[in-house]
């Protein structure tokens, strides 16, 4: 599990920049971070960029869940 905020931050920004809507499970799977770490980094990124979280079809697993994406 990664712990360096810089690399983790960059990984999540890169995923969001690809204009995909992903659920927490898919973020965790793609980044190998804990759900708490992903949530913390999404909040941090949300201070600079607008991140929408809404019930939607996740582009990663195609399940209807709360998904996160850049607006």
N, C-alpha and C positions, 0 to 999 in steps of 0.2 A: 504494500500500500504506500503510495507516494505521500510525502509530507511537506515538500518544498513548495510554499505558497506560490512562488513565481511561476514554476512550471505547471502547477495545477491550475492556476489562474489562466495561463496561456492556453491550456488544453480546453478549458470550458469556453473561453472566448472564441477559440477556433471552431468549436462545435456550434456555438450560437451564430457565428458569422456565416455558417453554411446555410442559414435560413431554414433550419429544420426545427420542428417542434418535438421535443423529447420529454418523456416522463422521467421521474426521479430514478426509477429502476434502470432505465437505459443510460442516463448520465453516470450512475454508479458503475454499470457494466463497462462503459466506454473509458472511463477515467481511472477505474480501480480505486476510487476514493470511497470513504464511508458516506452514507446519506447526510450525516451531520456536516461533514466537510463540504460536500457539494452544495448544501443549503447555505452554508456560511459564505462560500465563494460566490454563489448566485446573488446573495444580498450585497456583497462587496461590489460585484460587477454592476448591480442595479443602481449603485450610487452614481455611476458614470453613464450608463446606458439604460434605456427603458426596456425592461424585461416583462413580458406578459405571461401570466400563469392563468390558464383557463382549462376547463374540461374540453378535451379535443382528442382526436386520433393521434397517437404518438407515431412519428415517422420511423421510429426504430423498431417497435414491436407490433405496431398496428392495433394496440389495445386503446380503448377509450379510458383515459385517465387525465389527471392534471398534467398538463404539458407546459413546458417553458420555452419561450422563443423571444428573439429580439423583435421589437416593434419599430 
